Amino acid sequence: MGENALKIMGVRVDNLSRAEINGWIENTLDNPPERKFVTTLNPEIVLEAHQNKEYREVLNSADLNLCDGFGIKFLFSIKGRKINSRYTGVDLVERVLKLAREKSITALIIVSKKSLSSPEEIERGIGRKYNFKTRAKYWNGEKFFENEEAKSAEIVFLNFGAPEQENFIFENRSKFPRAKILAGVGGTFDFLSGKMKRAPRWVRRIGLEWLWRLLEEPKRIKRIKNAVIVFPWIFLTHKK
């Protein structure tokens, strides 16, 4: 995707329109499995990559790096660069699962033991919203790859959070022989399970989802500080 890419603090952002992203996803699902690695970049992820060269290399090895965070889009605009589309983890999951239902493609969600939502809650949430049956299972170490679900899954989502989920995909995607798309989507499934309430659309549109999340989860204050103070400062003073 390099011809449509921008760089932010050393991390590639694939600058595609929503239609181009949707087309890429559908084309990937229509083709034989190539284990495409997709990320949804937000300020916290980029900041972590700025401070961690190995993680930065993992992100830059991905097949598609989407701009999730409003802060990334806004800061690029300050420097006169336009991000064509903000495409969140929720957008990615919704698009992929709708196509999976239409095309009868199997999906697997690998769930962290620290997850707010249990596998059963995630399965029920997806069933209610999309009328589509997925399998969600806790990660239990290397023996996980012996499961039939791992061997047959054509879509693999993880909710480990960054950087664990991206590092996991980088190290293990070859162990999912039928996978077409693999992506880490953090807390997305907590919205779908009903464990977390997503900010209203108007709040997301004006870029204040971080404030909504802080009010909902005060313990996130350190992460919010990194996203809305530390990240912009480093971005604006970064020379590359």
N, C-alpha and C positions, 0 to 999 in steps of 0.2 A: 504493500500500500504506500510505498515510499514517495511516489509522485504527488500524492495528495497530503503529505505530512508536514507538520510543524514540529518544532522542538521546544520543550519547556524544561529548563534546568537539566538538560541532557536526556530527557525522556521524549520519545516519539509520540506524537498525537496524530492519528489518522483523521484528516480534516475532510470528512465526507458529508454529503447531505443525508437527511433522514431516508429519502428514497434510495440512495445508493447503499446505505447500511442495510435497509430492509432487503434490497436485491441481493446483496452479498450473503446475507443469512440464508435466504431461500435457495440461492444457487449452491451454497455449501451443503444444505440439507438434501438437495436433489442429487448430489454427486456421491461417488464412492467415498468411504471414510478416509479422511486424511488427518484427523485429530487436530483440527484448527483450534488455536489457543487465543481466547478473547479476553481482554481486560476492560474494566470501566474505571477510568482514572478520575480520582478526586484529589483535592489539595493534600490530604494526609498521605496518600499513596505517593504522590510526586515528591513531597518533602522527605519521606522515608527513602525513596530512591536517590534523592540528591545527597543524602548522608551515607548511603550504602551502595557502593559501586556494584557489588554482585547482584543486588536486587535490581538495580538500574539495568544491568545487562539482561536479566530475566525478562523485565518488561519490554525491552527493545527487541527481544527475540519473539514476542507474540505476533500472531498473524494479523490481529486487529486490535488497536488501542483506541477505545472510544473516550470522548470527553464526557464524563459524568458530572463533575462539579461545576456549579455556577461560577465559583471563584476563578476557575481556570479560564472560562469563556470571557468573563468580565476583564480580567487582567490582560488577556491578549488584546482586547478591544482598546485598552488604554495605550498599548504600544502600536496601535494601528493595524492589528492583524485580526481578521474575522474568523471565528469558529463557525462553520456552516451549520452544525447541529449539536445540541446537547442531548446525549443518549444515555440515560441512566441505567443502573442495574435492573430496576423494575421494568423499564422499557425493554431491555434485552430479554428478560425472563418472559414477559408477556408475548413478545413477538415470536420467540422460539417455541414456546408452549402452544400457542395458537396454530403455528405451522405444524408442529409435531402431531397435534390432534388431527388436523386435516390430512396429513400424510401417513398416519399410523406409525409414527416413529417412537421408539422407546426412550424414556428419560429417567435418569437416576440422579438423586440429590444425596450427596455425601455430607452428613451432618456432624458438626463438631460436638464433642461431649460437653462443651461449654455453651452450646446453643440455648437461646431463650426458648425456642420452639422445639418440641420433640419431633421425631420423624412422623409419628402418627398425626400430630397437629398440622404438619406441613402437607402431608398427603390429603388430609381432609380439606384444608384451605384451598389447595389447587383444584381438588375435585369440585368444590362449591363454585369457584370462580370460573373455571374453564371447562367443566364437565369432562375432565381428562384424568386418567389414572396414571400416576407416576409411582416410582418406588423411592422412598427415602430411608436411608440406613445410617446408623452411627458409624463413624470411622473407628475401626478396631485394630489398626495395625496392618502389617503385611498380609495377614490371612484374608483381609478384605478382598484382595484380588482373586481369591479362589471362588468367590461368590458368582453364581450365574449372572446376577444383575450387572456385575462389573464386566463380565465377559461379553455381554450382549448389549449394553447401553450404547445408544447412538448419540445421546446428549448427556453430558455430565456437568452438573452444577455443584459448587462447594460453597459452604457458608462459614469457612474458617476465619474470615477476616484477613486483612493484609498485614504483613507480607506472606503469611503462612500459605494462603490459598494459591497464590501465584507461584510460589516456590514449589508447592506440591505438584501443580500441573506441569511445570518445567521438568521436574525430576521423574514424573510417573506417567506422563500421557501415553507412552508406548505400551503401557500395561492395560490399556483399554482398546482392544483390537478393532472394535466396531465403531468407536467414537468419531463423530463428525465435528462436534463443537464441544469444547471444554471451557468453562468460565467460572471464576470465583466472583460471587455477588454479595458477599458480606451479609448484612442483616435484611436483605430483600425479603426472605421468606418469613421473617417476623411480621412484616406487613400483610403478607398473604394468609398467614395463619391467624391473624387477628390479635397477636400478642402485642403488637405496636400499632399505633395509629399514625398514618402518614399525614404530613402537613397538607392543608388544603391547597388546591391548585394555584390559587392566587398568591399564596405565600411562597410557593416554589417558583412561580413566575418572576417575582421581584427579588429572588435570591436570598430570602430570609429563612430558608428551611433550617439553617444552622441554629437560629434563635428558637424556632419551634422545638427542635430536638433538645436544646439545652433546657427549655422549660419542662419538657417531658422527662428528660433524664439529666438531672443536675450533675450526676457523677461524670458526665461527658465533658466537663468544663476544660480539662487539660487538652483533650482532642480538639475542642472548639477553638481554644486559644491557638493551637498549632495551625488550624485551618484558616482562621480569619485575621491573625496577627503575624505569626512567624512566617507562614508561607508567602503572603503578599510582600513582606519586607524583603525576604530573600529573592523572590522573583524580580522585584523592581530594581534590586541592586546587582543581580546576576548578570555577568557580562556575556554569557553564551546563550 
